[in-house]
Amino acid sequence: MKKRIFSIVIVLLLCIAFPVSAKEINKFHTVANDNVSFKDTVKGDSAIAGNLVDIIGSIDGIGFIAGNTVNVNGDLEYGFVAGNTINVNGNISKNIYAAGNSINISKDAKVERDAFIMANEAVISGELNRDVSLGATSLTIKSDAKINGNVTIDTNKLIVEEGASIEGVLKYNSDAKVELSNDAKIGNVVIYDNDQPANNSSNALGTVISVINMLVVFAIIYALFPRVCDNTISNYYESKNYLKNFGIGLLVLFCVPIICILLLISSIGLSLGLILGVLYAVSIYLAFIVAGFILGDLIITKLFKQNISNILVGFIGIIVLQLLMIVPYIGSIIGIIALPLGLGTIFSLVFIDGRKKDTKVIEAKTKIKKN
């Protein structure tokens, strides 16, 4: 027993004396997992995704970060951050672009240049050395916040606490509910008229949240099934398959609801109809993610002739697709094309490609038995 305890103590002392150092990476780096604790130093750009993402290391380049909960505790040069909950506690040496449901720039955070934020609820406590552009349902600028530039806001509710410092101009919409402390230090205040501020904010916020949700879902799928994303999908949608998948998608889009209705009105197929209806709804949602992945592949590999990680390809494609779909008139046409294409690709991957693999496995087993 004493020997065992002595051995454990020795191991612990060795761990303390010789800690495992973080890696230094000198190329584009990607990480995707359910929970990501990023401790490395990257001299270049990085794409990091997961359900829970903790950035402890540093990225000397552009950090593309997406997750349900994202904690930026390390250092970034540029930060493009999307998530449900985002906490920034580290240093951003240049600009940060953040979109999420809840965003907190803590008192320990420091942004050397500009901050662009879109959120439902935003809280700013840290030091920001240049301008802040922000759209949110509610914004609180805490007492320990120090902003050395201008703050331009479109919000429903604004609170500036006692002791907060804004060196430049605080500019906000006229219909916002505002609580400005008399002891806050503000260079100047400008109130602007906005004919439809609530609609503009809610529409923009709705689009941002939709994109974030899709990025998180894609990141989770990539983390769980990386081979499916890297190999099966990238090998499957060749140019000759676009039209075929689009046609299959149209058939699925119109035929499955009819089948669901027929099953629901029959006493025997009620449960099957409900299950099929749920799968149909999920497939409709995933179809836009798959279509975004396809678009990202076309943009990166065909247009720019670049070879980068598929997770970044997916991020780029999903964002571009969603931005295109909010363009008047053109967006509707793109949506009409994207939905059947994505739906047909999913159907082909699950049923057609899956059956081919099953057939090959059966044939291989048959040959083995014969031999």
N, C-alpha and C positions, 0 to 999 in steps of 0.2 A: 504493500500500500504506500509506504514512504517513498519507494523508488518511483512509483507511478506519479505521485504528487511532484516529486523532484523533476521528473521528465517534463511534466506539463509546465512547471515554472521555467525551465530552461527554454522550452519552445516559445513561451510568451516573451521572455527576455530577448530572444533572438529576433522575434517579430518586431519588438520595439527598437532594437539596435539596428536592424537592417530592414527598414520598411520598404514595401514594394512601391517603386516610383512609377509615376504616370508616364505613358509613352509620349514621344514627340513624333508627330506625323507630318510629312512634307508633301502631301498630295491631297486631292479632293477626298473627303472622308464621309462615309455614310454609316449610320447606326439605326436599326429598327428593331424594337423589342417591346414586350408588354411594359416592363419597367426598365428605364434607362438611367444609369448613374454615370454621367460622362465626366471622366477625370483627366482626359488626355489633353495635350497641347497640340493644336493643329496650325501649321503654317500654310494656310490656304482656306478654301471654302468647305463647309460641311452641311450635310442634311441629316437631321436627327428627328426621329419620330417614335412615339410610344404612348401608352396610356398615362403613365407617370414618368416625366422627364425631369431629371435634376442635372443642371449644367454646373459642374464644379470646376472643370478645367478652363481652358481658354481657346478661343478661335480667332486667329489673326487673319481674318477674311470675312466672308459673308456667312452667317449662321442661319440656315433655314431650319426652324424648329417648330414642330407641331405635336400636340398631345392633348389629352383631357386636362391634365394638370401639368403646368410647366413652371419650374423654379429655376430662374437664372441667377445663380450664385457666383459664377465665375466671370470671366472677361470676354467680351465680344468686340470685334471691330464694327461690323454692321449686324444688326439683329432683325430678322424677319420672323416674327413669333406669332403663332396662331394656337389658340386653345380655349377650353372652357374657363379655366382659372389660370391666370398668369401672375406670377410673383417675380418682380425684378429686384434683386438685392445686390447685384454685382455692378461692374463698370462696363459701359458702352463707350468705346473711344470715338465713335462717330455717330451715325444715326440709328434710331430704333423705330421699327414699324411693327405695331402690335395690334392684334384684333382678337377679341374674346368676349366672353360674358362678363367676367370679373377680372379687372386688371389693377394690380397694386404696384406702384413704384415706391419702394420702401425708403426709409430714412438713410439706409446704408447704400442706396443706389446712386450712381453718378453717370449722367449722360453728357458727353462732351459737346455734342452738336444738337441736332434737331430730333424731336420726338413726334411721331404721327400715330395717333391712338384712336381706335374705334371700339367701343365697349358698351355694355349695358350699364355696369357700374364701374367707375374709375376712381382711384384714390392716388394722389400724388404727395409724397413726403420727402423725396430725395432732392438731389441737386441736379438741375438741368441747365446747361450753360448757354443754350441758344433758344430757339423758338419751339413752342408746343402748339400743334394743330390737333384738335380733339373733337370727336363726335360721340356723345354718350347720353343715356337716359338721365344719369345723375353723375356729377363730378364733385369730389371733395378735395380741396387743396389744403393739406394739413398745416399745422403750426410750424413744423420743422422743414417745410418745403422752401427751396430757394431756386427761383427761376430767373435766369439772367437775361432773358429775351422777352419776346411777345408771346401772349397766350390767346389763341383764337379758338372759340368754342361754339358748338351748336349742341345745346342741351335742354332738357326740361327742368333740371334742378341743379343749381350751383351753390356750393358752400365754400367760402374762403375763411379759414379760421384765424384767430388772433396769432400774430407772430409770423404768418406766412409772408414771403417776400417775392414780389414780381417786379423786376427792374424796368421792364418795358410796358407795353400797352396790354391791358386785359380787355378783350373784345368778345362780347357775347350777344345772343339773340334777345330781342325785346320781350318775348313772351315767356322767358325762363323765370322760374321762381328762384330768387337770388337772396343769399344771406352773406353779406360782406361785413367782416369785422372791422370796426373803426381802427383797431390796432394793427391791422394788416398793412404791410408796406407795398403799395401799388403805384407804379409810375404814372399811369393814366388809365382811365376807363372809357371805353367806347361801346355804346349800345347800338346794334344795327337792327333794321327791320327785315324780317323774313316772312314772305307771304304764306309759305307753307312749311314752317320749320319742323313741326311735329311729323308731318308726312315724309319730308325729306329724310329726317333722322331715322324714323321707323323703317322706311324702305331700305335705306343704306344699311342699317343695323340688321334687318332681316336677311339681306343679301350676304353680309359678312358672316352672320351666324350659320347660314346655310352652307357657305363655303367651308367654314371651320369644321362643321359636322362632317362634311364629306371628306375633308383631309384627315380627320381623326379616324373615320371608318376605314379609309384606304390604308392609313398607317397601321391600324390594327390587323387588317387583312394581310398586309405585307409582312407584318411581324409574325403572324401565325402560319402563313403559307408562302414563304419567300420563293420556294421553287416553282409554285404555281404561277406567281407573278413574273418571275425572271425567265422561266423556261417555257411553260405551256402557253401563256398569253402572248409573249413576245414572238414565239415561233408560229402562233396560229393565225393572227390576223394579217396575212399577206394581202397585197393589193387585190388579188383575184377573189378574195373572200369577202370584200366589202359589200358588193352588190348582193351576194348570196345571203350574207348575214342580215342585211337590211330587209330582204324579202322574208326571211325566216322571222325576223322581229315583227314585221307587220302582221304576219299570220298569228303569231303568239299574242300580239297586242289586242287583236280583235276576236280571236277564237276562244282564248282562255276565259274571258268574262261570260261568254255564252255557255261554255261548258260548266262554269261555276253555277250559273243560274239554273241550268237543267238539273244539276246535282242537288242544289238546295231545295228545289220544289219537289224532289223525289224523297220518299221516306228512307230509302236505303242509303242514298249517297250524301246525306246531310253533313256528316262529319268530314267526309272527303272533300266536299264543296267548300267547307270552312277552311280546311287546311290548304287547299289549292288557292283560295282567295288570299290568304295570308302570304303564301309563297309568291303569288303574283304581285302583291303590293311591295314586298321586299325586293323583288326582281326589278320592278319599275324604278325604285330608288337606286339600286346598284347599277342600273343601266347607264345612268348619267356619269357615275364614277368610272365605269369601263369605257364609255365614250370619251371621257376626259383623258384617260390613259392612252387611248388610241390617238387622240389629237396631240397629246404631248409627244408621243413617239414620232408622229409626222413632223412636228415642229423641230424637234431636236435632231433626229437622225436623217430626215429627208431634206429639211430646209437649211439647218445650220451644220449638218454633217458632223455632229458631235456624238461622242460615246460616253454617257454618264450613267449614274445609277438609276435603275428603274423607279425607285421611290421618288427621286427628284423629278424624273420624267412625269410621273403621275401627279405630283404636286403642281407642276407647271401647267400640265394639260387641264386639270380640274379647274384651276383658277382662271385660265384663259377661256375655257368653255363657259363658265358661269358669268364672266364679264361680258362675253359675246351675247349671251342669252338675255341680258338686261338692255341691250341696244334695241330701240323701238323698231318694229317691223322685221328687221334682220334677225333679231333674237328669236322670234317665233318660228321662223324658217329653220334656224339652226337647231332649235329644240325638237322640231318635227323630224329632222334628220337624225339627231343624236339618240333619241329614245329608241326607235326601232333598231338602229345599228348596235347599240349597247345591249339591248334585249336579245337580239339575234346572236350576238357573240356569246353571251352567257348560255343561251340554249345550246348552241353548237358545242361549247366547251364541256358542258355537263352531260349532254345526251349523245351527240354524234361522236365527238372526240373520245368521250368516256367509253362508248360502246366499242369503238375501234380498238382501244387498249385492252378491254375485256376479251375481245375476240382473239387478239394476239396472244394473251395469256393462256386462253383455252387451247389454242393451236399448239403453243409451246408445251403445255402439259400433255397433250395428246401424243406429240412426237416422243416425249420422254417415256411415256408408257409403252409405246410401240417398240422403242429401242430396248 
